[in-house]
Amino acid sequence: MKKTFTIIFTAVAVLAVACFLFNPAKERHVDAITEHYAKKLDVDAKGATDVGSYSRLVLNHALKYDDYVFCSTSSMLGEPLSFGIMGYVFVLDK
């Protein structure tokens, strides 16, 4: 029983440290959201650059980033946009 507890505790501790170290920053959320919606718009290369620059500018100012130490979220106008954990950002699409 003691050995099982030690193994489970070690695995949870390693997972918690990994989540803490690889928690995505606000910039990663902005990049993921920008790329996601640029693909949805399906614009050409020049248009993608313009849309990307404009959306990064807007997102940097209007995006609310919440850091929960082990994971992070972002929202705009009260609507959740993305969830980040272990270095990955998942854009929430409705």
Residue pairs with C-beta under 8 A, 6 or more apart in sequence:
16 70
18 86
19 70
19 71
19 85
19 86
20 69
20 70
22 86
22 87
23 67
23 69
23 70
23 71
23 72
23 84
23 85
24 72
24 84
24 85
24 87
24 88
24 89
25 72
26 63
26 65
26 72
26 74
28 84
28 89
29 63
29 65
29 72
29 74
29 81
29 82
29 84
29 89
30 56
30 59
30 60
30 63
31 56
31 89
32 82
32 84
32 89
32 90
32 91
33 55
33 59
33 63
33 74
33 81
33 82
33 89
33 91
34 51
34 52
34 55
34 56
34 59
35 52
36 91
36 93
37 51
37 55
38 48
38 51
38 52
38 55
41 47
41 51
43 51
59 76
62 76
62 77
63 74
63 75
63 76
63 81
64 74
64 75
64 76
65 72
65 73
65 74
66 72
66 73
66 74
66 75
70 85
71 83
71 84
71 85
72 83
72 84
72 85
73 80
73 82
73 83
73 84
74 80
74 81
74 82
74 84
75 81
80 92
81 91
81 92
82 89
82 90
82 91
82 92
83 89
83 90
83 92
84 90
